[in-house]
Amino acid sequence: MKKIQALGITLLLGAAAAAGALALVRTSSIAGPARQATVPDAVVAQLNRELDRSEAKLRQALARKPPKLPPLTSPVGASQPQQIVYVRPKPIVVHSARAGEHEQDQGESNGAGFDD
C-alpha cells in the first residue's frame, strides 16, 4: 500500500472517530437532568377537582349493584352431555410422475432419459 493511500485511510478513520465522539457528547448532554416544569396552582386545583368528581362517580357506580340474573333453564333433552364425534378426513394422495422415471422401467431408454 502506498503512503498516500495509508494517509487517506488514516484521515478518514480519524474523521469518523471525531464524528462519533461528537455524537456521544451531544447524546449524553441530551440525557442530562430534566428541567423542572412549573404548573400554575390554579391548573393543579382544577385537575384535582375533576379527579375528585370522577372518583365520586366511580364510587356511586360501585355502590349500585346490578339486578340478579334469572336462573338458567336447560332446554328439553339437554340433560345428557353432548357427544362429540371426530371424523378424520380421507387422506389426500398426490401422484406425480417424474420425467424419465417410467422410461427406464421399460428398457427403451439409453440411460440418459432421452429416446433414441
Number of C-alpha atoms within 10 A of each C-alpha: 5 6 8 9 10 11 11 11 12 12 12 12 12 12 12 12 12 12 12 12 12 11 12 12 11 11 11 9 10 10 8 8 7 7 6 6 6 6 8 8 9 9 10 11 11 11 12 12 12 12 12 12 12 12 12 12 12 11 11 11 11 10 9 8 8 8 6 6 6 6 6 6 6 8 7 6 7 8 8 6 7 7 6 6 6 6 6 6 6 6 6 6 6 5 6 6 7 7 9 14 10 13 16 14 9 8 9 13 15 11 11 9 14 12 10 6
